[in-house]
């Protein structure tokens, strides 16, 4: 897969875009990424997004909750905006 600006793969950017309109479930992120199962690569990418403050958990005190969603942060929105403009 191609590497895009910011050192992110295209599918990693698709994961961020999946959260752009509303918080997304892990299953929705998986679908957006093109993976059919939660691979180690997928899990590490989501962890990196969380660590870089691009995504945040909607229920941070219960990370394994069945109702957990992932929400795009302001930093994630700036990154996507920069990609749309051809920057960063």
VEXMARGU-804131 format. One line per 4 residues: number of its first residue (from 1); their letters; for each residue x, z, y of N, C-alpha, C. Coordinates in nm, 4 decimals. Atoms other than C-alpha are relative to their C-alpha. Example, Ala and Ser with C-alpha at 12.3 -4.5 7.8 and 13.67 -1.06 7.14 Angstrom:
2
1 = as = 0.0890,0.0000,-0.1190,1.2300,0.7800,-0.4500,0.0900,0.0000,0.1200 ~ -0.0820,-0.0060,-0.1190,1.3670,0.7140,-0.1060,-0.0770,0.0730,0.1090 $
***
This chain:
88
1 = xxxx = 0.0832,0.0000,-0.1182,0.0000,0.0000,0.0000,0.0877,0.0000,0.1246 ~ -0.0750,0.0119,-0.1244,0.1111,-0.0709,0.3521,0.0116,0.1336,0.0711 ~ -0.0184,-0.1167,-0.0850,0.2519,0.1934,0.5815,-0.0367,-0.0382,0.1420 ~ 0.0465,0.0267,-0.1349,0.0917,0.2133,0.9233,0.0736,0.0875,0.0993 $
5 = xxxx = -0.0566,-0.0839,-0.1046,0.1824,0.3747,1.2517,-0.0178,0.1465,-0.0353 ~ 0.0087,-0.1426,0.0296,0.2488,0.7461,1.2311,0.0492,0.0323,-0.1394 ~ -0.0498,-0.0231,0.1347,0.3999,0.7024,0.8850,-0.1089,0.0209,-0.1033 ~ 0.1122,-0.0173,0.0926,0.0571,0.7058,0.7221,-0.0301,-0.1302,-0.0727 $
9 = xxxx = 0.0441,0.1144,0.0780,-0.0542,0.4745,0.4463,-0.1403,-0.0398,0.0478 ~ 0.1332,0.0478,-0.0399,-0.3640,0.2622,0.5087,-0.1113,0.0869,-0.0578 ~ 0.1049,-0.0805,0.0625,-0.5663,0.4707,0.2616,-0.0055,0.1394,0.0618 ~ 0.0005,-0.1309,-0.0659,-0.4584,0.7926,0.4396,-0.0755,-0.0087,0.1330 $
13 = xxxx = 0.0738,0.0228,-0.1238,-0.5941,0.6500,0.7650,-0.1488,-0.0131,-0.0305 ~ 0.1401,0.0134,0.0406,-0.9164,0.5595,0.5807,-0.0618,0.1371,-0.0248 ~ 0.0486,-0.1365,0.0211,-0.9482,0.9273,0.4830,-0.0362,0.0627,0.1342 ~ 0.0299,-0.0544,-0.1331,-0.9285,1.0263,0.8504,-0.1248,-0.0658,0.0593 $
17 = xxxx = 0.1166,0.0715,-0.0546,-1.1793,0.7584,0.9488,-0.1302,0.0440,-0.0654 ~ 0.1206,-0.0453,0.0702,-1.4224,0.8900,0.6868,-0.0587,0.1245,0.0665 ~ 0.0457,-0.1219,-0.0678,-1.4446,1.2097,0.8960,-0.0297,-0.0225,0.1476 ~ 0.0125,0.0280,-0.1430,-1.4741,1.0374,1.2337,-0.1402,0.0271,0.0539 $
21 = xxxx = 0.1381,-0.0149,-0.0479,-1.8546,1.0450,1.2609,-0.0573,0.1389,-0.0283 ~ 0.0521,-0.1304,0.0408,-1.9340,1.3661,1.0737,0.0897,0.0556,-0.1087 ~ -0.0819,-0.0583,0.1056,-1.7650,1.6108,0.8365,-0.0308,-0.0655,-0.1356 ~ 0.0146,0.0683,0.1288,-1.7061,1.4620,0.4913,0.0382,0.0941,-0.1145 $
25 = xxxx = -0.0333,-0.0770,0.1205,-1.6966,1.6116,0.1426,0.1288,-0.0550,-0.0606 ~ -0.1189,0.0469,0.0714,-1.3915,1.5860,-0.0793,-0.0287,-0.1279,-0.0768 ~ 0.0398,0.1200,0.0746,-1.5778,1.3283,-0.2880,-0.0087,-0.1216,0.0927 ~ 0.0076,0.1101,-0.0968,-1.6444,1.1174,0.0228,0.1400,-0.0447,0.0436 $
29 = xxxx = -0.1380,0.0347,-0.0348,-1.2756,1.1335,0.1169,0.0650,-0.0778,-0.1139 ~ -0.0536,0.0676,0.1181,-1.1844,1.0305,-0.2356,-0.0486,-0.1443,-0.0045 ~ 0.0572,0.1342,-0.0009,-1.4170,0.7319,-0.2146,0.0628,-0.0853,0.1109 ~ -0.0584,0.0733,-0.1126,-1.2793,0.6313,0.1273,0.1437,-0.0400,-0.0282 $
33 = xxxx = -0.1408,0.0266,0.0296,-0.9250,0.6467,-0.0081,0.0175,-0.1101,-0.1036 ~ -0.0102,0.1003,0.1049,-1.0028,0.4093,-0.2921,0.0380,0.0579,-0.1352 ~ -0.0307,-0.0654,0.1273,-0.9151,0.6637,-0.5604,-0.1302,0.0342,-0.0719 ~ 0.1185,-0.0374,0.0771,-1.1582,0.7381,-0.8412,0.0087,0.1449,-0.0479 $
37 = xxxx = -0.0193,-0.1399,0.0380,-1.0086,1.0769,-0.9333,0.0980,0.0639,0.0977 ~ -0.0894,-0.0740,-0.0903,-0.8255,1.3461,-0.7393,0.1410,0.0019,-0.0580 ~ -0.1381,0.0074,0.0464,-0.4668,1.2466,-0.8031,0.0854,0.0960,0.0815 ~ -0.0937,-0.0830,-0.0751,-0.1681,1.4517,-0.6943,0.0308,-0.0612,0.1349 $
41 = xxxx = -0.0290,0.0708,-0.1240,-0.0980,1.1884,-0.4315,-0.1122,0.0229,0.1010 ~ 0.1154,-0.0227,-0.0872,-0.4487,1.2266,-0.2876,-0.0005,0.1441,0.0518 ~ 0.0010,-0.1411,-0.0389,-0.4298,1.6077,-0.2874,0.1086,0.0296,0.1029 ~ -0.1104,-0.0222,-0.0940,-0.0915,1.6048,-0.1115,-0.0309,-0.0601,0.1364 $
45 = xxxx = 0.0348,0.0639,-0.1270,-0.2214,1.3646,0.1541,-0.0998,0.0857,0.0776 ~ 0.0983,-0.0855,-0.0674,-0.5204,1.5888,0.2307,0.0692,0.1268,0.0511 ~ -0.0748,-0.1186,-0.0430,-0.2877,1.8912,0.2446,0.0857,-0.0310,0.1226 ~ -0.0807,0.0414,-0.1162,-0.0575,1.7012,0.4859,-0.0881,-0.0144,0.1237 $
49 = xxxx = 0.0932,0.0156,-0.1123,-0.3566,1.6119,0.7054,-0.0408,0.1371,0.0542 ~ 0.0365,-0.1354,-0.0414,-0.4569,1.9796,0.7120,0.1183,0.0670,0.0707 ~ -0.1198,-0.0619,-0.0576,-0.0982,2.0941,0.7844,0.0350,-0.0596,0.1365 ~ -0.0295,0.0670,-0.1277,-0.0570,1.8378,1.0652,-0.1136,0.0164,0.1009 $
53 = xxxx = 0.1147,-0.0264,-0.0853,-0.3874,1.9581,1.2125,-0.0767,-0.1281,0.0348 ~ 0.0798,0.1208,-0.0179,-0.5485,1.6155,1.1720,-0.1403,0.0209,-0.0561 ~ 0.1273,-0.0391,0.0605,-0.8251,1.7584,0.9518,-0.0073,0.1518,-0.0005 ~ 0.0204,-0.1435,0.0164,-0.9751,2.1042,0.9316,-0.1174,0.0218,-0.0943 $
57 = xxxx = 0.1087,-0.0372,0.0899,-1.2033,2.2805,0.6864,-0.1169,0.0537,0.0809 ~ 0.1178,-0.0526,-0.0696,-1.5590,2.3543,0.7951,-0.0266,0.1451,-0.0394 ~ 0.0130,-0.1390,0.0455,-1.5493,2.6803,0.5930,0.1413,0.0485,-0.0348 ~ -0.1410,-0.0308,0.0250,-1.1853,2.7894,0.6346,0.0252,0.1217,-0.0880 $
61 = xxxx = -0.0210,-0.1196,0.0812,-1.2284,3.1299,0.4674,-0.0408,-0.0196,-0.1461 ~ 0.0386,0.0302,0.1382,-1.3654,2.9643,0.1497,0.0405,-0.1440,-0.0342 ~ -0.0473,0.1376,0.0204,-1.1469,2.6578,0.0804,-0.0518,-0.0676,-0.1274 ~ 0.0469,0.0595,0.1257,-1.2887,2.6076,-0.2704,-0.1529,-0.0037,-0.0104 $
65 = xxxx = 0.1464,0.0003,-0.0006,-1.6556,2.6315,-0.1715,-0.0544,-0.1383,-0.0340 ~ 0.0666,0.1259,0.0325,-1.8843,2.3640,-0.3118,-0.0632,-0.0651,0.1217 ~ 0.0584,0.0526,-0.1238,-2.0237,2.3233,0.0406,0.1066,-0.0374,0.1024 ~ -0.1110,0.0290,-0.0903,-1.6791,2.2627,0.1911,-0.0040,-0.1435,0.0494 $
69 = xxxx = -0.0106,0.1322,-0.0612,-1.6408,1.9691,0.4283,0.1309,-0.0052,0.0771 ~ -0.1207,0.0223,-0.0791,-1.3454,1.8219,0.6136,-0.0427,-0.0650,0.1303 ~ 0.0379,0.0462,-0.1330,-1.3729,1.7650,0.9874,0.1256,-0.0513,0.0703 ~ -0.1093,0.0559,-0.0782,-1.1519,1.5493,1.2086,0.0238,0.0881,0.1223 $
73 = xxxx = -0.0341,-0.0824,-0.1160,-0.9687,1.7537,1.4732,0.0245,-0.0884,0.1222 ~ -0.0324,0.0750,-0.1222,-0.8894,1.6536,1.8315,0.1285,-0.0800,-0.0207 ~ -0.1259,0.0710,0.0270,-0.5371,1.5608,1.7148,-0.0258,-0.1213,-0.0894 ~ 0.0363,0.1116,0.0872,-0.6878,1.3423,1.4415,-0.0689,-0.1106,0.0775 $
77 = xxxx = 0.0694,0.0991,-0.0838,-0.9115,1.1707,1.6959,0.0994,-0.0750,0.0891 ~ -0.1029,0.0653,-0.0822,-0.6114,1.1035,1.9226,0.0806,-0.0989,-0.0832 ~ -0.0764,0.0893,0.0875,-0.4189,0.9540,1.6295,-0.0794,-0.1264,-0.0292 ~ 0.0830,0.1170,0.0279,-0.7071,0.7254,1.5348,-0.0198,-0.0853,0.1243 $
81 = xxxx = 0.0142,0.0744,-0.1254,-0.7576,0.6302,1.8995,0.1250,-0.0787,0.0312 ~ -0.1256,0.0691,-0.0220,-0.3918,0.5418,1.9288,0.0186,-0.1175,-0.0937 ~ -0.0099,0.1095,0.0963,-0.4081,0.3292,1.6153,-0.0921,-0.1159,0.0414 ~ 0.0955,0.1037,-0.0422,-0.7129,0.1455,1.7500,0.0543,-0.0787,0.1177 $
85 = xxxx = -0.0574,0.0661,-0.1166,-0.5221,0.0674,2.0682,0.1330,-0.0669,-0.0317 ~ -0.1274,0.0590,0.0395,-0.2142,-0.0405,1.8733,0.1200,0.0821,0.0388 ~ -0.1089,-0.0912,-0.0363,-0.0088,0.2606,1.9800,0.0389,0.0844,-0.1177 ~ -0.0548,-0.0989,0.0908,0.1801,0.5326,1.7988,0.0271,-0.0545,-0.1371 $
***
